[in-house]
Amino acid sequence: MTDKVVVITGGSRGIGRATAIAAAARGFKVVVGYANNVAAADEVLANIEASNGKSIAVKCDVGSEADILALFKAADEFGTLGALVNNAGIVGPSIRVEDMSAERIQRMMAVNVTGSILCAREAVRRMSTRNGGKGGVIVNLSSVAAKLGSPNTYVDYAASKGAVDSFTIGLGHEVAAEGSRVAAIRPGLIDTDIHASGGEPDRAHRLAHMVPMKRVGTSEEIANAIVWLMSDDASYVTSAILDVSGGR
């Protein structure tokens, strides 16, 4: 058990929500970052508090550096940062690269890549022993799309997750001797509403036959992997990328 703070971006729904609840059950004080849905964030807090956990919600668009700074300021007031889960991410409607606008690509990279790097920057400033911290863990959310490329659907999203993979390896090496670990999870087809935001709410179930295990994954299965990486059981794991994808 721990009383350290974990910041979870995109913590009000899907994988972020499941991770917030799982982390609280393991003793973390949870800072739930959310983009817009106040009701969803409040539901997560109520769930955690019903189990005697401690949590706060902070509105944060990770595409905004000012929002990120405010998120970590709130975390500082809540306690000592021990972990960051870079979960917030977006996907666009399925289209070919030749039809993508610059605005779409820029927003995708601003949230999925730049936002993750800036959040990690703030976490390292607080956790690295080089900066007077007590160490900690960063878990980045990638995707099997980084390996598959997602042709004819969202190559830009896949590219953003490929960047997350590279960043995970590099930052992990950078802070490995400073009490801090960095790892990533590559989820496969998971039953969350991110598919709906991409215009295909049934996408995960429609493509489940392509998964060797012949089913979609759940947010809880991803959350369990994340909290393991955050735990001392994973104390020798850094710069690692774990596929949680049913074999894809």
Secondary structure, 3 states (H helix, E strand, C coil): CCCCEEEECCCCCHHHHHHHHHHHHCCCEEEEEECCCHHHHHHHHHHHHHCCCCEEEEECCCCCHHHHHHHHHHHHHHCCEEEEEECCCCCCCCCCHHHCCHHHHHHHHHHHHHHHHHHHHHHHHHHCHHHCCCCEEEEEECCCHHHHCCCCCCHHHHHHHHHHHHHHHHHHHHHHHHCEEEEEEEECCECCCHHHHCCCCCHHHHCHHHCCCCCCECHHHHHHHHHHHHCHHHCCCCCEEEEECCCC
